[in-house]
């Protein structure tokens, strides 16, 4: 009878370790996906920043002050 109890304990322990491993792997996948989403967001922000800077420089080239150029490019 002692052998069956040890086998049940081992089975429960193995299932617990498997569940722990799956949870750990899942959390790492979620973290990786979140980092990719952040990186893509930064790329988009960089493009928007470049567009804004080009707009300001273009308006300043017409002789407008910097403050007026910024106001124009932000839609104000």
Biopython code that builds the backbone (N, CA, C, O; Angstrom):
import numpy as np
from Bio.PDB.StructureBuilder import StructureBuilder

atoms = [
    (1, "UNK", "N", (0.810, -1.188, 0.000)),
    (1, "UNK", "CA", (0.000, 0.000, 0.000)),
    (1, "UNK", "C", (0.858, 1.258, 0.000)),
    (1, "UNK", "O", (0.444, 2.271, -0.564)),
    (2, "UNK", "N", (2.020, 1.229, 0.604)),
    (2, "UNK", "CA", (2.878, 2.410, 0.670)),
    (2, "UNK", "C", (3.347, 2.825, -0.722)),
    (2, "UNK", "O", (3.576, 4.008, -0.975)),
    (3, "UNK", "N", (3.487, 1.868, -1.613)),
    (3, "UNK", "CA", (3.946, 2.162, -2.967)),
    (3, "UNK", "C", (2.908, 3.002, -3.706)),
    (3, "UNK", "O", (3.286, 3.920, -4.433)),
    (4, "UNK", "N", (1.636, 2.726, -3.548)),
    (4, "UNK", "CA", (0.591, 3.476, -4.231)),
    (4, "UNK", "C", (0.553, 4.929, -3.755)),
    (4, "UNK", "O", (0.364, 5.835, -4.567)),
    (5, "UNK", "N", (0.730, 5.165, -2.453)),
    (5, "UNK", "CA", (0.725, 6.535, -1.928)),
    (5, "UNK", "C", (1.899, 7.314, -2.492)),
    (5, "UNK", "O", (1.742, 8.478, -2.863)),
    (6, "UNK", "N", (3.071, 6.699, -2.564)),
    (6, "UNK", "CA", (4.235, 7.381, -3.114)),
    (6, "UNK", "C", (4.019, 7.695, -4.593)),
    (6, "UNK", "O", (4.412, 8.763, -5.061)),
    (7, "UNK", "N", (3.403, 6.785, -5.324)),
    (7, "UNK", "CA", (3.133, 6.994, -6.736)),
    (7, "UNK", "C", (2.149, 8.141, -6.919)),
    (7, "UNK", "O", (2.321, 8.958, -7.823)),
    (8, "UNK", "N", (1.127, 8.218, -6.083)),
    (8, "UNK", "CA", (0.161, 9.314, -6.165)),
    (8, "UNK", "C", (0.834, 10.648, -5.841)),
    (8, "UNK", "O", (0.577, 11.653, -6.504)),
    (9, "UNK", "N", (1.694, 10.656, -4.823)),
    (9, "UNK", "CA", (2.402, 11.882, -4.476)),
    (9, "UNK", "C", (3.303, 12.329, -5.620)),
    (9, "UNK", "O", (3.380, 13.517, -5.934)),
    (10, "UNK", "N", (3.987, 11.362, -6.244)),
    (10, "UNK", "CA", (4.866, 11.684, -7.365)),
    (10, "UNK", "C", (4.059, 12.224, -8.542)),
    (10, "UNK", "O", (4.476, 13.176, -9.202)),
    (11, "UNK", "N", (2.909, 11.618, -8.801)),
    (11, "UNK", "CA", (2.071, 12.065, -9.904)),
    (11, "UNK", "C", (1.574, 13.494, -9.658)),
    (11, "UNK", "O", (1.596, 14.328, -10.563)),
    (12, "UNK", "N", (1.138, 13.763, -8.455)),
    (12, "UNK", "CA", (0.668, 15.109, -8.108)),
    (12, "UNK", "C", (1.814, 16.107, -8.205)),
    (12, "UNK", "O", (1.646, 17.219, -8.707)),
    (13, "UNK", "N", (2.979, 15.696, -7.718)),
    (13, "UNK", "CA", (4.150, 16.577, -7.770)),
    (13, "UNK", "C", (4.545, 16.852, -9.224)),
    (13, "UNK", "O", (4.875, 17.986, -9.569)),
    (14, "UNK", "N", (4.514, 15.837, -10.069)),
    (14, "UNK", "CA", (4.853, 16.009, -11.484)),
    (14, "UNK", "C", (3.863, 16.940, -12.181)),
    (14, "UNK", "O", (4.257, 17.787, -12.983)),
    (15, "UNK", "N", (2.586, 16.780, -11.872)),
    (15, "UNK", "CA", (1.577, 17.648, -12.481)),
    (15, "UNK", "C", (1.760, 19.088, -12.022)),
    (15, "UNK", "O", (1.606, 20.021, -12.810)),
    (16, "UNK", "N", (2.089, 19.267, -10.748)),
    (16, "UNK", "CA", (2.321, 20.617, -10.223)),
    (16, "UNK", "C", (3.536, 21.254, -10.902)),
    (16, "UNK", "O", (3.499, 22.431, -11.261)),
    (17, "UNK", "N", (4.594, 20.491, -11.075)),
    (17, "UNK", "CA", (5.793, 21.022, -11.726)),
    (17, "UNK", "C", (5.518, 21.354, -13.189)),
    (17, "UNK", "O", (6.015, 22.354, -13.707)),
    (18, "UNK", "N", (4.730, 20.518, -13.850)),
    (18, "UNK", "CA", (4.367, 20.789, -15.243)),
    (18, "UNK", "C", (3.534, 22.066, -15.337)),
    (18, "UNK", "O", (3.767, 22.898, -16.214)),
    (19, "UNK", "N", (2.580, 22.220, -14.447)),
    (19, "UNK", "CA", (1.752, 23.429, -14.440)),
    (19, "UNK", "C", (2.620, 24.652, -14.179)),
    (19, "UNK", "O", (2.441, 25.680, -14.831)),
    (20, "UNK", "N", (3.544, 24.563, -13.251)),
    (20, "UNK", "CA", (4.447, 25.675, -12.955)),
    (20, "UNK", "C", (5.275, 26.043, -14.190)),
    (20, "UNK", "O", (5.439, 27.222, -14.504)),
    (21, "UNK", "N", (5.788, 25.043, -14.879)),
    (21, "UNK", "CA", (6.579, 25.288, -16.090)),
    (21, "UNK", "C", (5.762, 25.950, -17.176)),
    (21, "UNK", "O", (6.238, 26.867, -17.846)),
    (22, "UNK", "N", (4.531, 25.493, -17.358)),
    (22, "UNK", "CA", (3.656, 26.077, -18.376)),
    (22, "UNK", "C", (3.339, 27.532, -18.030)),
    (22, "UNK", "O", (3.328, 28.392, -18.911)),
    (23, "UNK", "N", (3.086, 27.805, -16.765)),
    (23, "UNK", "CA", (2.797, 29.181, -16.332)),
    (23, "UNK", "C", (4.017, 30.073, -16.552)),
    (23, "UNK", "O", (3.880, 31.201, -17.025)),
    (24, "UNK", "N", (5.190, 29.584, -16.218)),
    (24, "UNK", "CA", (6.417, 30.356, -16.424)),
    (24, "UNK", "C", (6.620, 30.655, -17.907)),
    (24, "UNK", "O", (6.929, 31.787, -18.280)),
    (25, "UNK", "N", (6.449, 29.652, -18.740)),
    (25, "UNK", "CA", (6.612, 29.841, -20.180)),
    (25, "UNK", "C", (5.582, 30.828, -20.711)),
    (25, "UNK", "O", (5.909, 31.692, -21.524)),
    (26, "UNK", "N", (4.354, 30.704, -20.260)),
    (26, "UNK", "CA", (3.297, 31.617, -20.689)),
    (26, "UNK", "C", (3.592, 33.052, -20.293)),
    (26, "UNK", "O", (3.355, 33.970, -21.078)),
    (27, "UNK", "N", (4.100, 33.260, -19.103)),
    (27, "UNK", "CA", (4.405, 34.629, -18.665)),
    (27, "UNK", "C", (5.559, 35.213, -19.475)),
    (27, "UNK", "O", (5.572, 36.414, -19.744)),
    (28, "UNK", "N", (6.506, 34.404, -19.859)),
    (28, "UNK", "CA", (7.614, 34.898, -20.692)),
    (28, "UNK", "C", (7.120, 35.259, -22.086)),
    (28, "UNK", "O", (7.579, 36.242, -22.668)),
    (29, "UNK", "N", (6.199, 34.483, -22.626)),
    (29, "UNK", "CA", (5.633, 34.799, -23.944)),
    (29, "UNK", "C", (4.858, 36.115, -23.879)),
    (29, "UNK", "O", (4.978, 36.949, -24.776)),
    (30, "UNK", "N", (4.075, 36.304, -22.836)),
    (30, "UNK", "CA", (3.317, 37.548, -22.676)),
    (30, "UNK", "C", (4.274, 38.733, -22.562)),
    (30, "UNK", "O", (4.019, 39.784, -23.150)),
    (31, "UNK", "N", (5.359, 38.582, -21.823)),
    (31, "UNK", "CA", (6.343, 39.657, -21.695)),
    (31, "UNK", "C", (6.986, 39.976, -23.038)),
    (31, "UNK", "O", (7.179, 41.146, -23.370)),
    (32, "UNK", "N", (7.312, 38.965, -23.799)),
    (32, "UNK", "CA", (7.929, 39.187, -25.110)),
    (32, "UNK", "C", (6.975, 39.916, -26.047)),
    (32, "UNK", "O", (7.385, 40.826, -26.769)),
    (33, "UNK", "N", (5.720, 39.527, -26.040)),
    (33, "UNK", "CA", (4.731, 40.189, -26.894)),
    (33, "UNK", "C", (4.565, 41.645, -26.475)),
    (33, "UNK", "O", (4.445, 42.523, -27.329)),
    (34, "UNK", "N", (4.557, 41.908, -25.182)),
    (34, "UNK", "CA", (4.431, 43.284, -24.691)),
    (34, "UNK", "C", (5.632, 44.123, -25.129)),
    (34, "UNK", "O", (5.465, 45.277, -25.523)),
    (35, "UNK", "N", (6.828, 43.564, -25.066)),
    (35, "UNK", "CA", (8.011, 44.302, -25.502)),
    (35, "UNK", "C", (7.965, 44.606, -26.992)),
    (35, "UNK", "O", (8.366, 45.691, -27.414)),
    (36, "UNK", "N", (7.488, 43.673, -27.783)),
    (36, "UNK", "CA", (7.352, 43.916, -29.222)),
    (36, "UNK", "C", (6.350, 45.036, -29.471)),
    (36, "UNK", "O", (6.586, 45.904, -30.310)),
    (37, "UNK", "N", (5.236, 45.023, -28.750)),
    (37, "UNK", "CA", (4.229, 46.077, -28.916)),
    (37, "UNK", "C", (4.802, 47.439, -28.543)),
    (37, "UNK", "O", (4.518, 48.430, -29.217)),
    (38, "UNK", "N", (5.593, 47.505, -27.496)),
    (38, "UNK", "CA", (6.224, 48.765, -27.097)),
    (38, "UNK", "C", (7.196, 49.239, -28.176)),
    (38, "UNK", "O", (7.220, 50.422, -28.516)),
    (39, "UNK", "N", (7.990, 48.325, -28.710)),
    (39, "UNK", "CA", (8.954, 48.687, -29.756)),
    (39, "UNK", "C", (8.249, 49.220, -31.001)),
    (39, "UNK", "O", (8.700, 50.199, -31.595)),
    (40, "UNK", "N", (7.163, 48.593, -31.394)),
    (40, "UNK", "CA", (6.402, 49.061, -32.560)),
    (40, "UNK", "C", (5.833, 50.448, -32.278)),
    (40, "UNK", "O", (5.811, 51.298, -33.167)),
    (41, "UNK", "N", (5.378, 50.681, -31.067)),
    (41, "UNK", "CA", (4.868, 51.996, -30.686)),
    (41, "UNK", "C", (5.939, 53.064, -30.776)),
    (41, "UNK", "O", (5.653, 54.187, -31.192)),
    (42, "UNK", "N", (7.176, 52.737, -30.392)),
    (42, "UNK", "CA", (8.256, 53.707, -30.479)),
    (42, "UNK", "C", (8.597, 54.028, -31.930)),
    (42, "UNK", "O", (8.921, 55.174, -32.244)),
    (43, "UNK", "N", (8.530, 53.045, -32.814)),
    (43, "UNK", "CA", (8.796, 53.297, -34.234)),
    (43, "UNK", "C", (7.783, 54.285, -34.788)),
    (43, "UNK", "O", (8.147, 55.208, -35.516)),
    (44, "UNK", "N", (6.531, 54.098, -34.451)),
    (44, "UNK", "CA", (5.479, 54.993, -34.900)),
    (44, "UNK", "C", (5.689, 56.393, -34.334)),
    (44, "UNK", "O", (5.504, 57.381, -35.045)),
    (45, "UNK", "N", (6.067, 56.487, -33.078)),
    (45, "UNK", "CA", (6.312, 57.772, -32.437)),
    (45, "UNK", "C", (7.486, 58.489, -33.098)),
    (45, "UNK", "O", (7.458, 59.709, -33.261)),
    (46, "UNK", "N", (8.507, 57.744, -33.477)),
    (46, "UNK", "CA", (9.675, 58.332, -34.131)),
    (46, "UNK", "C", (9.288, 58.922, -35.479)),
    (46, "UNK", "O", (9.737, 60.016, -35.823)),
    (47, "UNK", "N", (8.466, 58.221, -36.244)),
    (47, "UNK", "CA", (8.020, 58.734, -37.541)),
    (47, "UNK", "C", (7.211, 60.011, -37.365)),
    (47, "UNK", "O", (7.393, 60.972, -38.112)),
    (48, "UNK", "N", (6.325, 60.024, -36.384)),
    (48, "UNK", "CA", (5.502, 61.204, -36.131)),
    (48, "UNK", "C", (6.370, 62.379, -35.702)),
    (48, "UNK", "O", (6.119, 63.515, -36.104)),
    (49, "UNK", "N", (7.378, 62.116, -34.897)),
    (49, "UNK", "CA", (8.296, 63.161, -34.448)),
    (49, "UNK", "C", (9.066, 63.747, -35.623)),
    (49, "UNK", "O", (9.226, 64.964, -35.715)),
    (50, "UNK", "N", (9.543, 62.894, -36.517)),
    (50, "UNK", "CA", (10.262, 63.374, -37.702)),
    (50, "UNK", "C", (9.357, 64.234, -38.573)),
    (50, "UNK", "O", (9.785, 65.273, -39.075)),
    (51, "UNK", "N", (8.124, 63.815, -38.755)),
    (51, "UNK", "CA", (7.169, 64.579, -39.555)),
    (51, "UNK", "C", (6.936, 65.950, -38.922)),
    (51, "UNK", "O", (6.908, 66.958, -39.628)),
    (52, "UNK", "N", (6.769, 65.997, -37.605)),
    (52, "UNK", "CA", (6.537, 67.254, -36.898)),
    (52, "UNK", "C", (7.740, 68.180, -37.052)),
    (52, "UNK", "O", (7.574, 69.368, -37.328)),
    (53, "UNK", "N", (8.951, 67.648, -36.877)),
    (53, "UNK", "CA", (10.157, 68.466, -37.015)),
    (53, "UNK", "C", (10.291, 69.032, -38.419)),
    (53, "UNK", "O", (10.663, 70.193, -38.589)),
    (54, "UNK", "N", (9.990, 68.219, -39.428)),
    (54, "UNK", "CA", (10.033, 68.699, -40.809)),
    (54, "UNK", "C", (9.014, 69.809, -41.030)),
    (54, "UNK", "O", (9.301, 70.793, -41.712)),
    (55, "UNK", "N", (7.841, 69.654, -40.462)),
    (55, "UNK", "CA", (6.799, 70.668, -40.593)),
    (55, "UNK", "C", (7.260, 71.990, -39.974)),
    (55, "UNK", "O", (7.119, 73.050, -40.585)),
    (56, "UNK", "N", (7.805, 71.921, -38.769)),
    (56, "UNK", "CA", (8.265, 73.135, -38.090)),
    (56, "UNK", "C", (9.365, 73.810, -38.903)),
    (56, "UNK", "O", (9.343, 75.027, -39.085)),
    (57, "UNK", "N", (10.314, 73.036, -39.388)),
    (57, "UNK", "CA", (11.412, 73.618, -40.178)),
    (57, "UNK", "C", (10.890, 74.262, -41.460)),
    (57, "UNK", "O", (11.374, 75.318, -41.868)),
    (58, "UNK", "N", (9.922, 73.641, -42.084)),
    (58, "UNK", "CA", (9.360, 74.184, -43.323)),
    (58, "UNK", "C", (8.646, 75.516, -43.072)),
    (58, "UNK", "O", (8.794, 76.463, -43.844)),
    (59, "UNK", "N", (7.879, 75.577, -41.995)),
    (59, "UNK", "CA", (7.165, 76.809, -41.680)),
    (59, "UNK", "C", (8.140, 77.903, -41.239)),
    (59, "UNK", "O", (7.955, 79.070, -41.584)),
    (60, "UNK", "N", (9.185, 77.531, -40.473)),
    (60, "UNK", "CA", (10.191, 78.507, -40.072)),
    (60, "UNK", "C", (10.926, 79.075, -41.276)),
    (60, "UNK", "O", (11.340, 80.234, -41.260)),
    (61, "UNK", "N", (11.093, 78.270, -42.318)),
    (61, "UNK", "CA", (11.795, 78.721, -43.524)),
    (61, "UNK", "C", (11.020, 79.832, -44.238)),
    (61, "UNK", "O", (11.603, 80.606, -44.997)),
    (62, "UNK", "N", (9.727, 79.911, -43.999)),
    (62, "UNK", "CA", (8.934, 80.978, -44.619)),
    (62, "UNK", "C", (9.071, 82.293, -43.859)),
    (62, "UNK", "O", (8.520, 83.308, -44.285)),
    (63, "UNK", "N", (9.795, 82.294, -42.740)),
    (63, "UNK", "CA", (10.020, 83.506, -41.979)),
    (63, "UNK", "C", (9.190, 83.618, -40.717)),
    (63, "UNK", "O", (9.288, 84.620, -40.010)),
    (64, "UNK", "N", (8.375, 82.619, -40.415)),
    (64, "UNK", "CA", (7.560, 82.654, -39.198)),
    (64, "UNK", "C", (8.428, 82.354, -37.979)),
    (64, "UNK", "O", (9.391, 81.593, -38.078)),
    (65, "UNK", "N", (8.096, 82.943, -36.831)),
    (65, "UNK", "CA", (8.825, 82.603, -35.601)),
    (65, "UNK", "C", (8.579, 81.142, -35.211)),
    (65, "UNK", "O", (7.616, 80.521, -35.661)),
    (66, "UNK", "N", (9.458, 80.612, -34.374)),
    (66, "UNK", "CA", (9.369, 79.209, -33.964)),
    (66, "UNK", "C", (8.039, 78.912, -33.282)),
    (66, "UNK", "O", (7.424, 77.882, -33.558)),
    (67, "UNK", "N", (7.585, 79.797, -32.396)),
    (67, "UNK", "CA", (6.342, 79.559, -31.676)),
    (67, "UNK", "C", (5.149, 79.460, -32.648)),
    (67, "UNK", "O", (4.273, 78.613, -32.474)),
    (68, "UNK", "N", (5.124, 80.320, -33.656)),
    (68, "UNK", "CA", (4.039, 80.259, -34.646)),
    (68, "UNK", "C", (4.133, 78.980, -35.479)),
    (68, "UNK", "O", (3.116, 78.391, -35.844)),
    (69, "UNK", "N", (5.358, 78.563, -35.771)),
    (69, "UNK", "CA", (5.552, 77.327, -36.556)),
    (69, "UNK", "C", (5.031, 76.118, -35.777)),
    (69, "UNK", "O", (4.342, 75.260, -36.329)),
    (70, "UNK", "N", (5.369, 76.064, -34.493)),
    (70, "UNK", "CA", (4.921, 74.953, -33.659)),
    (70, "UNK", "C", (3.403, 74.973, -33.548)),
    (70, "UNK", "O", (2.764, 73.927, -33.662)),
    (71, "UNK", "N", (2.822, 76.131, -33.330)),
    (71, "UNK", "CA", (1.367, 76.252, -33.224)),
    (71, "UNK", "C", (0.704, 75.777, -34.515)),
    (71, "UNK", "O", (-0.299, 75.064, -34.467)),
    (72, "UNK", "N", (1.250, 76.161, -35.661)),
    (72, "UNK", "CA", (0.682, 75.736, -36.937)),
    (72, "UNK", "C", (0.757, 74.216, -37.105)),
    (72, "UNK", "O", (-0.206, 73.585, -37.542)),
    (73, "UNK", "N", (1.894, 73.642, -36.759)),
    (73, "UNK", "CA", (2.089, 72.207, -36.972)),
    (73, "UNK", "C", (1.295, 71.343, -35.995)),
    (73, "UNK", "O", (1.024, 70.177, -36.280)),
    (74, "UNK", "N", (0.925, 71.901, -34.855)),
    (74, "UNK", "CA", (0.101, 71.130, -33.906)),
    (74, "UNK", "C", (-1.380, 71.328, -34.178)),
    (74, "UNK", "O", (-2.224, 70.750, -33.494)),
    (75, "UNK", "N", (-1.699, 72.149, -35.184)),
    (75, "UNK", "CA", (-3.092, 72.338, -35.563)),
    (75, "UNK", "C", (-3.759, 73.496, -34.829)),
    (75, "UNK", "O", (-4.984, 73.619, -34.849)),
    (76, "UNK", "N", (-2.961, 74.345, -34.182)),
    (76, "UNK", "CA", (-3.548, 75.439, -33.405)),
    (76, "UNK", "C", (-3.643, 76.728, -34.086)),
    (76, "UNK", "O", (-4.125, 77.700, -33.503)),
]
sb = StructureBuilder()
sb.init_structure("model")
sb.init_model(0)
sb.init_chain("A")
sb.init_seg("    ")
for serial, (resi, resn, name, xyz) in enumerate(atoms, 1):
    if name == "N":
        sb.init_residue(resn, " ", resi, " ")
    sb.init_atom(name, np.array(xyz, "f"), 0.0, 1.0, " ", f" {name:<3s}", serial, name[0])
structure = sb.get_structure()
